[in-house]
Amino acid sequence: MLIKRAIAYGDLVVLLHSKSTKKDLGLAVVDIFRLENGKIVEHFDVVQSVPEKTANGNTMFDVSNEK
C-alpha cells in the first residue's frame, strides 16, 4: 500500500492509496474513517482498478497540471 493523499477534517480522516498487483496496474482505494475518542467508529471504502488509459489523459493519482 502506498498512501498518495491523507486528509483530516474534524472527526473524519480520508486516505487515497494504491495497492499494486503483479498482474495489472493495481487498485486505487479511498478509505473514509470517522473517529470518536481516538477510535474508529465508522469505515467506508471505494475501490477501482487503475486503468491503463484515462479519458482525460491524467493519471488517477497525479494532480499536477504540468505536462
MISE-792323 format. One line per 5 residues: number of its first residue (from 1); their letters; for each residue z, y, x of N, C-alpha, C, O, CB. Coordinates in Angstrom, 2 decimals, always signed. Glycine has a CB too. Layout:
<rs>
NUM	A	Z,Y,X,Z,Y,X,Z,Y,X,Z,Y,X,Z,Y,X; ...
</rs>
This chain:
<rs>
1	MLIKR	+0.00,-1.18,+0.86,+0.00,+0.00,+0.00,+0.00,+1.24,+0.90,+0.77,+1.33,+1.86,+1.23,+0.00,-0.97; -0.88,+2.18,+0.56,-0.96,+3.44,+1.29,-0.82,+4.58,+0.28,-1.69,+4.77,-0.57,-2.30,+3.56,+2.09; +0.27,+5.33,+0.37,+0.52,+6.43,-0.56,-0.38,+7.61,-0.20,-0.40,+8.06,+0.95,+2.03,+6.85,-0.54; -1.14,+8.10,-1.19,-2.06,+9.22,-1.00,-1.45,+10.53,-1.48,-1.67,+11.58,-0.86,-3.37,+8.96,-1.73; -0.70,+10.49,-2.57,-0.05,+11.68,-3.13,+1.30,+11.28,-3.72,+1.46,+10.17,-4.23,-0.95,+12.36,-4.21
6	AIAYG	+2.26,+12.19,-3.64,+3.55,+11.99,-4.28,+3.93,+13.32,-4.94,+3.87,+14.37,-4.31,+4.66,+11.52,-3.25; +4.33,+13.26,-6.20,+4.69,+14.45,-6.96,+6.04,+14.19,-7.63,+6.24,+13.16,-8.25,+3.60,+14.80,-8.01; +6.95,+15.15,-7.49,+8.24,+15.06,-8.18,+8.42,+16.33,-9.00,+8.23,+17.44,-8.49,+9.42,+14.87,-7.17; +8.78,+16.17,-10.26,+8.98,+17.30,-11.15,+10.09,+16.93,-12.13,+9.92,+16.06,-12.98,+7.67,+17.68,-11.90; +11.22,+17.59,-11.99,+12.35,+17.26,-12.86,+12.77,+15.82,-12.67,+13.09,+15.40,-11.56,+12.00,+17.52,-14.33
11	DLVVL	+12.77,+15.05,-13.77,+13.20,+13.66,-13.68,+12.01,+12.70,-13.52,+12.17,+11.49,-13.67,+13.99,+13.29,-14.92; +10.81,+13.25,-13.21,+9.61,+12.42,-13.07,+9.14,+12.37,-11.62,+9.21,+13.36,-10.90,+8.50,+12.93,-13.96; +8.65,+11.21,-11.22,+8.02,+11.02,-9.91,+6.71,+10.30,-10.15,+6.66,+9.30,-10.87,+8.96,+10.22,-8.92; +5.64,+10.81,-9.54,+4.32,+10.20,-9.68,+3.79,+9.87,-8.30,+3.83,+10.71,-7.40,+3.33,+11.15,-10.43; +3.30,+8.65,-8.12,+2.70,+8.22,-6.86,+1.25,+7.82,-7.11,+0.96,+7.08,-8.05,+3.50,+7.05,-6.23
16	LHSKS	+0.35,+8.30,-6.26,-1.03,+7.83,-6.23,-1.17,+7.05,-4.94,-0.94,+7.58,-3.86,-2.08,+9.02,-6.32; -1.53,+5.79,-5.05,-1.66,+4.98,-3.84,-2.79,+3.99,-3.98,-3.32,+3.76,-5.07,-0.35,+4.25,-3.54; -3.15,+3.41,-2.85,-4.23,+2.43,-2.84,-3.69,+1.10,-2.36,-2.77,+1.03,-1.55,-5.40,+2.90,-1.95; -4.29,+0.05,-2.89,-3.98,-1.31,-2.45,-5.29,-1.91,-1.96,-6.25,-2.02,-2.72,-3.33,-2.17,-3.60; -5.32,-2.31,-0.73,-6.54,-2.86,-0.14,-6.62,-4.36,-0.36,-5.61,-5.06,-0.42,-6.62,-2.54,+1.36
21	TKKDL	-7.86,-4.83,-0.47,-8.11,-6.26,-0.51,-9.24,-6.55,+0.48,-9.99,-5.65,+0.85,-8.47,-6.75,-1.95; -9.35,-7.78,+0.89,-10.41,-8.15,+1.83,-11.75,-8.35,+1.13,-12.79,-8.32,+1.78,-10.03,-9.41,+2.58; -11.74,-8.54,-0.19,-12.95,-8.83,-0.95,-13.73,-7.58,-1.33,-14.96,-7.63,-1.41,-12.60,-9.58,-2.19; -13.04,-6.43,-1.56,-13.71,-5.24,-2.07,-13.02,-3.99,-1.53,-12.26,-4.07,-0.57,-13.74,-5.23,-3.61; -13.26,-2.86,-2.15,-12.67,-1.60,-1.70,-11.23,-1.42,-2.16,-10.59,-0.43,-1.80,-13.50,-0.44,-2.20
26	GLAVV	-10.72,-2.35,-2.93,-9.32,-2.31,-3.33,-9.10,-1.64,-4.67,-10.01,-1.52,-5.50,-8.52,-1.60,-2.30; -7.86,-1.20,-4.87,-7.43,-0.62,-6.15,-6.83,+0.76,-5.94,-6.18,+1.02,-4.93,-6.41,-1.54,-6.85; -7.07,+1.63,-6.91,-6.37,+2.91,-6.97,-5.28,+2.74,-8.03,-5.54,+2.28,-9.14,-7.36,+4.11,-7.32; -4.06,+3.13,-7.67,-2.91,+2.91,-8.56,-2.13,+4.21,-8.72,-1.86,+4.92,-7.75,-1.99,+1.79,-8.01; -1.78,+4.52,-9.97,-0.87,+5.63,-10.26,+0.37,+5.02,-10.88,+0.30,+4.33,-11.89,-1.54,+6.71,-11.21
31	DIFRL	+1.52,+5.29,-10.27,+2.81,+4.87,-10.81,+3.55,+6.11,-11.27,+3.62,+7.10,-10.54,+3.64,+4.06,-9.75; +4.12,+6.06,-12.47,+4.90,+7.16,-13.02,+6.30,+6.62,-13.31,+6.47,+5.65,-14.04,+4.23,+7.75,-14.32; +7.28,+7.27,-12.72,+8.68,+6.85,-12.89,+9.47,+7.98,-13.52,+9.25,+9.16,-13.23,+9.29,+6.45,-11.52; +10.40,+7.62,-14.40,+11.39,+8.57,-14.92,+12.75,+8.09,-14.44,+13.09,+6.91,-14.56,+11.35,+8.69,-16.49; +13.52,+9.02,-13.89,+14.81,+8.68,-13.32,+15.96,+9.32,-14.08,+15.82,+10.42,-14.63,+14.87,+9.09,-11.86
36	ENGKI	+17.08,+8.63,-14.11,+18.34,+9.17,-14.62,+19.43,+8.76,-13.66,+19.57,+7.58,-13.33,+18.64,+8.66,-16.08; +20.20,+9.72,-13.20,+21.30,+9.46,-12.27,+20.83,+8.67,-11.05,+21.54,+7.78,-10.57,+22.42,+8.69,-12.98; +19.64,+9.00,-10.54,+19.13,+8.35,-9.33,+18.58,+6.96,-9.53,+18.25,+6.28,-8.55,+20.21,+8.29,-8.33; +18.45,+6.51,-10.78,+17.93,+5.17,-11.05,+16.68,+5.26,-11.93,+16.57,+6.13,-12.78,+19.01,+4.30,-11.74; +15.74,+4.33,-11.70,+14.53,+4.28,-12.51,+14.87,+3.74,-13.89,+15.43,+2.65,-14.02,+13.44,+3.40,-11.83
41	VEHFD	+14.54,+4.51,-14.93,+14.79,+4.06,-16.30,+13.50,+3.79,-17.06,+13.52,+3.12,-18.09,+15.62,+5.09,-17.04; +12.38,+4.32,-16.56,+11.07,+4.03,-17.15,+10.03,+3.95,-16.04,+10.14,+4.62,-15.02,+10.67,+5.12,-18.21; +9.02,+3.11,-16.26,+7.92,+2.98,-15.31,+6.63,+2.71,-16.06,+6.58,+1.84,-16.93,+8.20,+1.86,-14.29; +5.60,+3.45,-15.72,+4.26,+3.24,-16.25,+3.31,+3.18,-15.07,+3.56,+3.79,-14.03,+3.85,+4.38,-17.26; +2.20,+2.44,-15.22,+1.21,+2.43,-14.15,-0.20,+2.35,-14.72,-0.42,+1.87,-15.83,+1.46,+1.26,-13.20
46	VVQSV	-1.13,+2.82,-13.92,-2.55,+2.76,-14.24,-3.24,+2.22,-13.00,-2.98,+2.68,-11.89,-3.14,+4.18,-14.65; -4.11,+1.22,-13.18,-4.78,+0.57,-12.05,-6.29,+0.57,-12.30,-6.74,+0.25,-13.40,-4.25,-0.88,-11.84; -7.06,+0.93,-11.27,-8.52,+0.94,-11.38,-9.11,+0.46,-10.07,-8.62,+0.81,-9.00,-9.04,+2.35,-11.75; -10.16,-0.32,-10.15,-10.88,-0.74,-8.95,-11.56,+0.48,-8.33,-12.09,+1.33,-9.04,-11.93,-1.84,-9.28; -11.54,+0.55,-7.00,-12.21,+1.63,-6.29,-13.71,+1.30,-6.25,-14.10,+0.27,-5.72,-11.63,+1.82,-4.83
51	PEKTA	-14.55,+2.17,-6.82,-15.98,+1.89,-6.85,-16.64,+2.21,-5.51,-16.15,+3.04,-4.75,-16.65,+2.68,-7.96; -17.74,+1.54,-5.23,-18.50,+1.85,-4.01,-19.15,+3.22,-4.10,-19.26,+3.92,-3.09,-19.57,+0.78,-3.75; -19.58,+3.61,-5.30,-20.24,+4.89,-5.51,-19.67,+5.53,-6.77,-19.47,+4.85,-7.78,-21.79,+4.72,-5.62; -19.40,+6.84,-6.71,-18.89,+7.55,-7.88,-19.97,+8.46,-8.46,-20.92,+8.81,-7.76,-17.64,+8.37,-7.51; -19.83,+8.83,-9.72,-20.83,+9.65,-10.39,-20.95,+11.05,-9.78,-22.04,+11.62,-9.73,-20.49,+9.77,-11.87
56	NGNTM	-19.81,+11.60,-9.30,-19.83,+12.95,-8.75,-19.93,+12.99,-7.23,-20.00,+14.07,-6.64,-18.60,+13.69,-9.18; -19.93,+11.83,-6.59,-20.05,+11.78,-5.13,-18.73,+11.92,-4.39,-18.70,+11.76,-3.17,-20.96,+12.84,-4.68; -17.65,+12.23,-5.09,-16.33,+12.33,-4.46,-15.69,+10.96,-4.40,-15.96,+10.10,-5.23,-15.42,+13.32,-5.23; -14.83,+10.77,-3.41,-14.07,+9.53,-3.37,-12.93,+9.63,-4.37,-12.69,+10.70,-4.94,-13.53,+9.25,-1.94; -12.23,+8.53,-4.61,-11.11,+8.56,-5.55,-9.89,+9.24,-4.96,-8.97,+9.59,-5.70,-10.76,+7.16,-5.97
61	FDVSN	-9.86,+9.43,-3.63,-8.66,+9.95,-3.01,-8.87,+11.26,-2.28,-7.91,+12.02,-2.12,-8.11,+8.95,-2.06; -10.08,+11.58,-1.84,-10.33,+12.80,-1.08,-10.56,+13.93,-2.07,-11.53,+13.93,-2.83,-11.55,+12.63,-0.13; -9.66,+14.90,-2.06,-9.77,+16.02,-2.99,-10.30,+17.27,-2.33,-10.36,+18.32,-2.96,-8.44,+16.31,-3.63; -10.69,+17.19,-1.06,-11.19,+18.38,-0.38,-12.59,+18.70,-0.89,-13.34,+17.81,-1.28,-11.20,+18.18,+1.15; -12.92,+19.96,-0.88,-14.24,+20.40,-1.31,-15.21,+20.52,-0.14,-16.34,+20.97,-0.32,-14.13,+21.73,-2.03
66	EK	-14.78,+20.14,+1.02,-15.64,+20.23,+2.20,-16.66,+19.12,+2.18,-16.34,+17.98,+1.85,-14.81,+20.17,+3.49; -17.87,+19.42,+2.53,-18.94,+18.42,+2.59,-19.39,+18.23,+4.00,-20.28,+17.43,+4.27,-20.13,+18.82,+1.70
</rs>
